[in-house]
Amino acid sequence: MTGTPMAAPPPTTPPAGTPSSSRPGGLPPVAGLPSAGQPGGPPSAGQPAGLPSAGGLPTGARRPALPSAVALPSAGTRPAGVRKRWVVAGVLAVLVALLAGVSLGPVSLPPGSVAAELLNLIPGVHLDSGLTEREIAIVTELRLPRVVLGLLVGGLLALAGGCYQGVFRNPLADPYLLGVAAGAGLAVTAVIALGGAGRQGAISGLPLTIPLAAFVGSLLAVTMTYLLGAAGGRSRSPAMLILAGVAVSAFLSAGQTYLLQRHSDSIQPVYSWLLGRLATAGWHDVLLVLPYAALTTVVVLLHRRELDVLAVGDDEARSLGLHPQRSRYLLIAAASLGTAAAVSATGLIGFVGIIVPHTVRLLAGSSYRVILPLSLLFGAAFLALTDVVARTAAAPAEVPIGVVTALLGGPFFVLVLRTARRVLT
């Protein structure tokens, strides 16, 4: 009796994740593609199409990529080694500016002797500088406080400019263009005029009320500018903020001019201070500005990473756990405090806050983690060297430092305006 042949068993599908040796036909898995049943891969046997897989995504659907805005804060930065080299270059620029500022003037001194005398200020160092007692007095009592104050003011103005540009997301933001300097100047003029103090008692000595009044004036000015610039809502352009700053600055300058004319007998010498001047700087001025400079620098640099997050937008910043408005208010207050201290000590010095941050951005990248520290260093060196030009270009007369920065900053601002014309339209 012949037996009936048995039917072949039906083919079975190997379970998901089976090694290639047991796959049908011995086909190896394709590199880079997910296996069946894995998130983003083809559906496994018995899994209906369109239902979520283990990864929580519909079968066959692509996994959504992270928003590109999250990666924006690091865009435009240079490698870490390049950034460190620029930091070293900034420190060297400050040292060169310090040496040049103390050495050059109506009475030029040998740089080597000046360097030795500066090292003698370090406790425990005793070097023979070869300078006479009169020349040592020129170095330590006249030029050194002037240069140190110039370094502090230049660093503060550049740091404030970079901070304002990040807070307002506006490449043209600057303490001078936003009306912050004009607000501080009006407050200082009002305190001097209404208090009846003269030049020597109020500006050269810098009582405590002067920087505080300048701080209040600068905060009021930047608030007015921000409210006027925000009148257009979300559709406002960066140009609106600058136009608002120009309007606020003109209004505050008119009030300042009125006070100067009304009290011309008591504050006539303040006119030269309004143009920016370091000629009367002393150690008292340095010691009074130093705490404000330290506080501004610490607050801004500690929160500089938040500016990179704010650059991608408020919604993304909130998703990353940041409070945008709180960060803006804190940084605006810190930058305004630094601007107020600078204006109260040296008067109105414009364009430092736009020249230096833009130059740093071209050299070291667009991350504010790098822009702000380098702006502090290069801004200090820039203003100290500008002061050297101011006191030697027309020797024995002295050109106000604000005039020199305006001559440099005007063409630079036009260049930045042409570069940013797409943003402003």
Secondary structure, DSSP 4 states (H G I P E B T S, - for coil): -PPPPPPPPPP-PPPTT--GGGSGGGPPPPTTSPPTTSTTSPPPTTPPTTSB-TTSSBTTPPPPPPPGGGGGGGTTBPPHHHHHHHHHHHHHHHHHHHHHHHH-SSS---HHHHHHHHHTTSTT--------HHHHHIIIIIIHHHHHHHHHHHHHHHHHHHHHHHHHT-TT--TTTTTHHHHHHHHHHHHHHHHT--HIIIIIS--THHHHHHHHHHHHHHHHHHHHHGGGGGG--HHHHHHHHHHHHHHHHHHHHHHHHHTHHHHTTHHHHHT---TT--HHHHHHHHHHHHHHHHHHHHTHHHHHHHTT-HHHHHHTT--HHHHHHHHHHHHHHHHHHHHHHH----SHHHHHHHHHHHHHBS-HHHHHHHHHHHHHHHHHHHHHHHHHTTTTS---HHHHHHHHHHHHHHHHHHHTHHHH-
